[in-house]
Amino acid sequence: MVEVKIESIRVSLMSQHRVVILKELESNRYLPIWIDPYVADAITIHLQEQQSPRPLTHDLALKIVDELGGKVDRIIVSELKNDVFYASVILKVGDREIVVDARPSDAVALAVRADCPIFVENEVMDKAGVIPDDEDESVKDEDLGAFKDFLGELNLDDLDKNE
């Protein structure tokens, strides 16, 4: 198992989809996981230390665990089947360990609130992890990503029609 941290949450310019980028702590390997916009916002709100006027779902879940005398110990992105990621939330209640099935996005949103580590099974990281070819290139791609998406959509034949 490898420990990861949230490197970023990115927005697709083509749709409302978001992707959370998890970065392996001990290497330059990344795991992108597509998530829905609502959970992406929940993660971002907490990471940016913004306050919500009312508790969000993940705040509520953490509060319930706390009130029942437990704690969120760690999150594990455990499987990848048919292009779908699976995760587990590991709770500690006294001397018991309870494993709860979760979507990776919800597990990550809970992890940032509980300030607990996030792990990815080696098999999952080996199958879906990405290592950039060149670190300088990845910085350029990050800076130019929106521009590249725009250029990819551009149809130069349409330019002549508007003259």
C-alpha positions in Angstrom: 0.0 0.0 0.0 1.2 3.5 -0.8 0.3 6.7 1.0 -0.9 9.6 -1.1 -2.0 13.2 -0.7 -4.4 15.4 -2.6 -2.3 17.2 -5.2 -5.2 19.1 -6.8 -8.8 19.0 -8.0 -9.2 19.9 -11.6 -12.2 20.8 -13.7 -12.9 19.5 -17.2 -13.6 22.4 -19.5 -15.6 20.1 -21.7 -18.1 19.1 -19.0 -19.0 19.5 -15.4 -16.7 16.6 -14.4 -14.0 17.0 -11.8 -10.9 14.9 -11.2 -9.1 14.6 -7.9 -5.4 14.0 -8.4 -3.8 12.0 -5.7 0.0 12.1 -5.5 2.1 9.3 -4.0 4.2 10.7 -1.2 7.3 8.7 -1.9 7.5 9.1 -5.7 6.3 11.2 -8.6 3.3 9.0 -9.4 -0.2 10.3 -9.6 -3.7 8.7 -9.5 -6.5 10.6 -11.2 -10.0 9.8 -10.0 -13.1 11.3 -11.7 -15.5 12.6 -9.1 -18.8 14.5 -9.2 -18.9 18.3 -8.8 -20.7 18.3 -5.4 -18.0 16.2 -3.7 -15.3 18.1 -5.5 -16.7 21.3 -4.0 -17.0 19.7 -0.6 -13.3 18.7 -0.7 -12.2 22.1 -2.0 -14.3 24.1 0.5 -12.5 22.2 3.4 -9.0 22.4 1.8 -9.4 26.2 1.3 -10.6 26.5 4.9 -13.9 28.1 3.9 -16.9 27.8 6.2 -20.3 26.5 5.1 -23.3 28.1 6.8 -24.6 24.6 7.5 -22.8 21.3 7.9 -22.2 19.4 4.7 -22.8 15.7 4.4 -19.2 14.8 5.1 -19.2 17.1 8.2 -22.3 15.3 9.4 -20.7 11.8 8.9 -17.6 12.8 10.8 -19.7 14.3 13.6 -21.7 11.1 13.9 -18.5 9.0 14.1 -17.1 11.3 16.8 -20.3 11.3 18.8 -20.4 7.5 18.8 -16.8 7.5 20.3 -15.0 6.5 17.1 -12.5 8.1 14.8 -11.7 7.9 11.1 -8.3 6.2 11.1 -7.5 6.0 7.4 -8.9 5.8 3.9 -7.9 3.1 1.4 -8.6 3.3 -2.4 -8.8 -0.5 -2.5 -9.9 -1.7 -5.9 -10.3 -0.8 -9.6 -12.9 -3.0 -11.4 -14.3 -2.2 -14.8 -12.9 1.4 -14.6 -14.6 2.0 -11.3 -12.6 2.8 -8.2 -13.6 1.4 -4.8 -12.6 2.7 -1.4 -12.9 1.8 2.3 -13.1 4.1 5.3 -11.4 2.5 8.3 -12.9 3.5 11.6 -11.4 2.9 15.1 -14.0 2.4 17.8 -12.3 1.5 21.1 -10.1 -1.5 20.2 -12.3 -2.4 17.2 -11.5 -1.6 13.6 -14.6 -1.2 11.4 -14.3 -1.2 7.5 -17.0 0.8 5.7 -17.4 0.6 1.9 -17.4 4.1 0.3 -17.0 5.9 -3.0 -13.4 7.2 -3.2 -14.6 10.8 -3.6 -16.7 10.5 -0.3 -13.8 8.8 1.4 -11.4 11.6 0.4 -13.9 14.3 1.5 -14.1 12.5 4.9 -10.3 12.1 5.1 -9.6 15.8 4.7 -12.1 16.6 7.5 -10.7 13.9 9.8 -7.1 14.8 8.9 -6.3 11.1 8.4 -4.0 9.5 5.9 -5.1 8.3 2.5 -3.7 5.1 1.0 -3.9 3.3 -2.3 -3.4 -0.4 -2.8 -0.3 -1.2 -4.8 -2.3 -3.1 -7.4 -4.6 -0.1 -8.0 -1.7 2.4 -8.3 0.2 0.0 -10.6 -2.9 -0.3 -12.8 -4.1 3.3 -12.9 -1.2 5.5 -11.6 0.5 7.9 -13.9 4.2 9.0 -13.9 4.8 12.2 -16.0 7.4 11.8 -18.7 9.3 14.9 -17.7 8.6 17.1 -14.6 9.2 20.3 -16.6 6.7 19.1 -19.2 4.0 18.4 -16.5 4.4 21.9 -15.2 4.0 23.3 -18.7 0.9 21.1 -19.2 -0.6 22.3 -16.0 -0.1 25.9 -16.9 -1.3 25.5 -20.5 -4.0 22.9 -19.9 -6.9 25.3 -20.5 -5.3 26.7 -23.6 -4.6 23.2 -25.1 -8.2 22.2 -24.5 -9.4 25.4 -26.3 -7.0 24.7 -29.2 -8.3 21.1 -29.5 -11.8 22.4 -29.9 -10.9 25.0 -32.5 -12.0 24.4 -36.1 -9.8 26.5 -38.3 -12.2 26.0 -41.3 -14.9 28.0 -39.3 -12.6 31.1 -39.2 -12.9 31.7 -43.0 -16.7 31.7 -42.7 -16.8 34.7 -40.4 -14.9 37.1 -42.7 
